[in-house]
Amino acid sequence: MAKTETMTNGADRRSLFCCFYAGLGDVAEAARRAGYPAETAAADGAEILRKPACRRMVERFRAVLQENPAALVRTGLQRLAFGQSNDAVKLLLSDTPLSPDMLGALDLYHVSSIKRDKSGGMEIHFFDRLKALASLYEYSGDADGKAAAHALIAALSNRTEEA
């Protein structure tokens, strides 16, 4: 029975990877978010994408996401507003240069730019969390306003039909 549970968990993780990959477009990051080890995430993700059934699943997820681009925008803003910046701090405080594999394993979604000065110092700029929060707030208010307007129109149109 444990083998069946493991197989189900593996299938669930592959599905989760496909969902993340459809939205993120980054194999290694999607695999990490789906629970694969950071050290092997890129290879694990590439192996999953070799399976035709998984590629079809990614396409189905992408089709759903494309039907609602507002959801993608909201997700990106939420990630900027509430996500962690631990990996950027790790990069900044690292005494030794990180290997390309280690750099690829970092989540730098919140970073807008990285600069290294002539003395070897590093400057990391982040996207503005307050702006992302403000945009989320405006966005949710706009959606609520549109929903309220549609409800009002529907209510008014029902009354005119009854009269």
Phi, psi and omega in degrees: 000325179298326179295320178296318179297318179296319180296319179295316178298322177296318179293320177297318180294321177296318177297318178297318176302313182300319178297312179296318182295322179299322181274324186267324183075010181241114186300309184295316181294319178298319179293318178299315181293334178277357175104008177279150181298141182302325184295329184242009187304313182297316180293318179298315180296317179297321178296319178297318182291347177286340182277123181304322181297322180289321177297321177296320179297317178300316180297321177295316178298318179296321179298318178295316180296324180289335176293332182229075181296337178298327178295323177295317179297314180299317180298316179296317178295320178296321179295319177293318185287322189244354183288164180269151179245025182302319183293326177292321178293321176302316178297316182296319185270356181294128180283330181246150178298140180276146178290161177304323178294319179293320177296319180295337181276351182279143175267101182248029182302325184281351185273127177268330177197155176229131179230142175244129180271176185296332181276359178098357178289161182236141178236124180243128177251135180252155171294152184282113180294323180295321177295320178296318177296316179298319179295320177298317180297312179298319182296315180292323177294321178296316179296318179295320179296319178295318179297318179295319180296316179296320179296320179296315179298317179297318180294318180294320181291327176292322180293320181291328178290325181288328185286000000 
